Amino acid sequence: SPPQPKVPSVPWGKDATGVHDLNGSHALAFYGGVTAKRDVPVWDHWGKGKKQIGTVAKNATATIRGTARSGNTRLAFIDLGSAGVGRASLSAFKEKWPVI
């Protein structure tokens, strides 16, 4: 079988909250829930060469670990359990979580 993509983790611990550094940018860590407006792809990172590592199905709930900005995009860090934490567009979810 082909090698599994490396899933980057967020650089803070499981129970972290507050503002943290993420590759030189501010990210907001917290623990909460989100509900998908549509089928939402979850990516290993955000940017060129990203690989899809999961999907949150339409109307399904998922655990959000925090938010950040990437250019004009507001990102959600989605906890995929054993697959790690991936990135998705925050606008794809019904809840309005803060982004710094």
C-alpha positions, -999 to +999 in steps of 0.1 A: +000+000+000+012+036-006+026+055+023+001+075+043+005+112+042+021+128+072-006+146+092+008+177+108-005+184+143-013+218+157+016+230+178-003+231+211-014+205+235-048+188+236-063+210+263-047+243+251-067+275+247-058+310+238-035+325+212-006+305+199+021+308+172+015+287+140+043+290+116+048+327+124+011+336+125-014+338+153-039+310+158-066+307+184-068+274+202-100+261+218-122+230+219-157+230+205-181+216+179-190+224+143-217+212+120-210+209+083-232+229+058-221+205+030-196+177+026-164+195+038-129+182+028-103+183+055-067+189+043-033+180+058-022+216+054-035+247+036-018+258+004-001+244-026+003+206-026-023+200+001-037+165+004-072+156+016-070+135+048-107+133+057-142+146+051-169+159+074-203+149+059-231+174+054-250+180+087-224+159+106-207+173+137-170+175+142-146+187+169-129+220+162-095+226+179-091+262+169-089+287+141-064+308+121-062+329+090-044+320+058-045+350+035-082+358+032-093+324+042-105+316+078-094+281+087-108+256+112-085+230+127-107+198+126-098+169+150-099+137+130-090+115+159-063+090+150-058+107+116-047+139+134-058+175+130-065+188+096-075+222+080-108+231+065-125+263+055-144+277+086-171+291+063-182+255+055-196+251+090-227+265+105-212+279+138-194+312+139-162+307+159-138+336+164-107+341+143-078+364+152 
